[in-house]
Amino acid sequence: MECRRTLGQLVLPIFYDVDPSHVRKQTGCFAQSFLKHTDEKKVERWRAALTEASNLSGWDLRKTLDGHEAKFIRMITNDVTTKLNNKYFDVAPYQVGIDTRVLDISNYLGIGDSYDVRVIGISGMGGIGKTTIAKAIYNRFYERFEGKSFLEKVREKKLEKLQKQLLFDILQTKTKVSSVAAGTALVRERFRGLKVLVIVDDVDDVKQLRELAGNCHSFGPGSRIIITTRNERVLKEFAVDKIYRVKVMDQEEALELLSWHAFRSSSCPSQYLVLEKEVVNYCGGLPLALEVLGSTLFKRSVDEWKSILDELKMIPRGEIQAQLKISYDGLNDNYKRRIFLDIACFFIGMDKNDVVQILDGCGFYATTGIKVLLDRCLVTINRENKIMMHDLLRDMGRDIVHAENPDFPGERSRLWHPEDVNDVLIDKSVSTFLIKLYVKRVSICKLVI
């Protein structure tokens, strides 16, 4: 069961001359066996594993083929062979928290409970695990469909190629596609009577969806279409039935995931515990950051952990930032980028209405701009109506500004460190214009110099 949880392996329980309920509840002969053991922690783990295993789909000899063992074995080997010949995705090396999120989305999907066509959107910031969750859903449910297709990294690929892949995955034959329009027509024509599972991963343009998925009438009864995106606006324009917003990991999940990557264990040695919590606080529950930093910290000494943490406070980890920056680069005009950078540098934790008033005063269309940032999961609004931003997104925004001129703060578009502001204002070489600009920003943002 640990291999299933951590490595994504498939577990198929076989109940050989035993009642599944005895396994599930540890009654009957199982209860007698447990009485022989005194290690409470070990027994507790065994009980949990048996309960989990007995709830999985498997085989019961006494209720199958009248207990005919040879036929029973043949049935099992045929089923296992079929599963091995099908396409399973490598979900993640350590699947912490994935089962919970898959269960939440399964409630939206209602697979087997309804014969309508449902379109479900999965949204969230980069690195939060949308694709990982989508792969886990595919692995769990694809056998229940006549046709299935997982279109990965749609944003990076040409439509013609994606349409060909979709047609081949569902029909299992190569289909000639002369144009995008012809491909869309083929999808609508050939899939209308089929119950299919289609996952369209990493979409950033509603046109891509319309050319690939058409609408709910393009697929047969019981079909399920799942779309992952960083841009929630795409899902709203496509009129999906439900949007699942992926949440960051809680501290318990984050500590476990970091431990698996850093120590290849579900928990860390005691001497690392304080440092591990610091890393988790830095990552803010973002799985990508936990995986990257956990792998970096693998087999490192306590002193090396401290050094890397000090470095992270000054120089954010590039691999993480590269993923986060995709959403920023996708903003289609400079006004929205400037709003994002202003929030990252000055306005996190401020009331949304106050921020809108300030930005409108600077000539921005702040209400629309902030709505776009919300759709792209670059900011959030909490219950107190305050604008919030993930710490790693904040660091990315400030790093973008810092990179404008790392050596001379006066040449940057924004200053948020009081020391930098002070240096610029007393530097006689700075133009009067820049001084006025920074004084205005300082007064607006209530920076103490």
Secondary structure by P-SEA (a helix, b strand, c coil): cccccccbbbbbbbbccccccccccccaaaaaaaaaccaaaaaaaaaaaaaaaaacbbbbcccccccaaaaaaaaaaaaaaaaaacccccccccccaaaaaaaaaaaaacccccccbbbbbbbbcccccaaaaaaaaaaaccccccbbbbbcccccccaaaaaaaaaaaaccbbbbbccaaaaaaaaaacccccbbbbbbcccccaaaaaaccccccccccbbbbbbbcccaaaaaaacccbbbbbbcccaaaaaaaaaaaacccccccccaaaaaaaaaaaacccaaaaaaaaaaaccccaaaaaaaaaaaaccccaaaaaaaaccccccccaaaaaaaaaaacccccccaaaaaaaaaaaccccaaaaaaaaaacccccccccbbbbcaaaaaaaaaaaaaccccccccccccccaaaaaaaaacccccaaaaaaaaaaaaaacccc
